[in-house]
Amino acid sequence: MVDVTRSESLLYLTDEQLRQGIEAMYFAYRGFTADPDRILASMAYGRAHHRAIHFIKRAPGTTVTNLLDILGVTKQSLNRVLRTLIEDGLVESRVGTTDRRERNLHLTEAGEALENRLSDSQRARMRSAFRDAGPEAVAGFRRVLESMMDGELHRQYLSLREAPK
């Protein structure tokens, strides 16, 4: 249920204030991805590799089909990324236990180590920002991000939040 009074009080935002919010998000994202980008570039990888590694770690044994849904990329694009990660010994593709046509994806020990390197700086950045902003701002930030998600993306996000860690 939407609090009408609260919603109406937020309608004062001008186009200039919205533009500033958009720009803040853009520059925050650049900062958030800067450290992982440097690591990835040294390996001739890109952000697609990072996203694949992140979500494989988040859901070990996930299928290629599930990863396609989460990442919202083409099968050809994901296959290119997975092929390099498998060839470089970072990801294993195992035959499905219930359906032998499925391929379940797992990080190798080297893949786990890379994921930790990529995510450590991001966790530190988020931890510091959240600590500086305080709990109310953190909750508000999460609400803003969730409100920006389209229906299906929001359902995927919620299903990941509810998945065992």
RALIN-V993907 format. One record per residue. N is the residue number from 0. SS is DSSP state (2 for helix, 1 for strand, 0 for the rest). PSI is psi in degrees with one decimal (NA if undefined). NEAR is the number of other ideal C-beta (glycine too) atoms within 12 Angstrom. Layout:
# RALIN-V993907
[[N:SS:PSI:NEAR] [N:SS:PSI:NEAR]]
This chain:
# RALIN-V993907
[[0:0:133.7:5] [1:0:131.9:10] [2:0:106.8:10] [3:2:-44.7:10] [4:2:-46.8:9] [5:2:-43.5:12] [6:2:-43.1:13] [7:2:-33.8:11] [8:2:-19.9:10] [9:2:-5.7:19] [10:2:-3.4:12] [11:2:-10.1:11] [12:0:129.5:16] [13:0:166.3:11] [14:2:-35.8:10] [15:2:-42.5:11] [16:2:-38.8:14] [17:2:-41.4:15] [18:2:-41.9:13] [19:2:-39.1:14] [20:2:-41.7:19] [21:2:-45.1:16] [22:2:-38.2:14] [23:2:-41.7:18] [24:2:-42.3:18] [25:2:-50.2:14] [26:2:-33.3:14] [27:2:-41.8:20] [28:2:-39.6:18] [29:2:-42.8:16] [30:2:-41.2:20] [31:2:-33.8:25] [32:2:-6.0:25] [33:2:-50.8:19] [34:2:-49.3:22] [35:2:-37.0:34] [36:2:-39.9:22] [37:2:-43.0:15] [38:2:-46.6:27] [39:2:-42.2:29] [40:2:-35.5:17] [41:2:-16.2:14] [42:0:4.1:22] [43:0:35.9:11] [44:0:166.1:27] [45:0:-172.6:24] [46:2:-27.8:24] [47:2:-36.6:26] [48:2:-42.5:36] [49:2:-46.3:34] [50:2:-42.4:30] [51:2:-47.8:42] [52:2:-43.7:44] [53:2:-50.5:33] [54:2:-24.0:37] [55:2:-40.1:39] [56:2:-40.0:31] [57:2:-32.9:28] [58:0:74.0:27] [59:0:135.8:25] [60:0:2.8:27] [61:1:152.7:34] [62:1:162.4:28] [63:2:-40.6:31] [64:2:-44.1:18] [65:2:-42.4:26] [66:2:-38.0:39] [67:2:-45.2:25] [68:2:-44.3:21] [69:2:-46.7:28] [70:2:-24.2:31] [71:0:37.5:18] [72:0:170.8:23] [73:0:157.0:12] [74:2:-40.4:17] [75:2:-43.9:12] [76:2:-46.0:21] [77:2:-40.2:34] [78:2:-38.2:21] [79:2:-45.9:19] [80:2:-49.1:34] [81:2:-38.6:36] [82:2:-45.9:21] [83:2:-39.3:24] [84:2:-36.4:38] [85:2:-46.2:28] [86:2:-33.9:14] [87:0:5.1:21] [88:0:24.7:17] [89:0:-25.3:34] [90:1:141.9:38] [91:1:140.1:24] [92:1:114.6:29] [93:1:148.1:21] [94:1:137.0:16] [95:0:146.4:18] [96:0:-33.8:12] [97:0:-31.2:10] [98:0:110.1:12] [99:0:-14.0:10] [100:0:-21.7:12] [101:0:152.2:19] [102:1:120.6:28] [103:1:133.1:26] [104:1:134.9:38] [105:1:145.0:29] [106:1:142.3:35] [107:0:178.3:24] [108:2:-42.3:14] [109:2:-36.4:20] [110:2:-40.6:33] [111:2:-44.0:22] [112:2:-42.3:18] [113:2:-44.2:31] [114:2:-41.5:33] [115:2:-43.5:20] [116:2:-43.4:24] [117:2:-37.5:36] [118:2:-22.3:28] [119:2:-48.0:17] [120:2:-34.3:22] [121:2:-41.0:26] [122:2:-41.7:19] [123:2:-41.5:16] [124:2:-45.3:22] [125:2:-44.0:20] [126:2:-46.0:15] [127:2:-45.3:14] [128:2:-43.5:19] [129:2:-41.8:19] [130:2:-44.5:13] [131:2:-38.4:13] [132:2:-32.0:17] [133:0:162.0:12] [134:2:-37.8:12] [135:2:-41.1:11] [136:2:-38.5:15] [137:2:-46.8:18] [138:2:-41.8:14] [139:2:-41.3:17] [140:2:-45.3:23] [141:2:-41.5:20] [142:2:-41.1:18] [143:2:-48.9:17] [144:2:-45.2:17] [145:2:-34.0:19] [146:2:-22.7:17] [147:2:-13.8:16] [148:0:134.9:19] [149:0:163.0:12] [150:2:-55.2:12] [151:2:-39.6:13] [152:2:-39.3:19] [153:2:-39.5:17] [154:2:-41.7:16] [155:2:-44.1:25] [156:2:-47.0:22] [157:2:-37.9:15] [158:2:-33.4:19] [159:2:-37.9:23] [160:2:-33.6:16] [161:2:-13.4:11] [162:0:149.0:18] [163:0:147.2:10] [164:0:NA:9]]
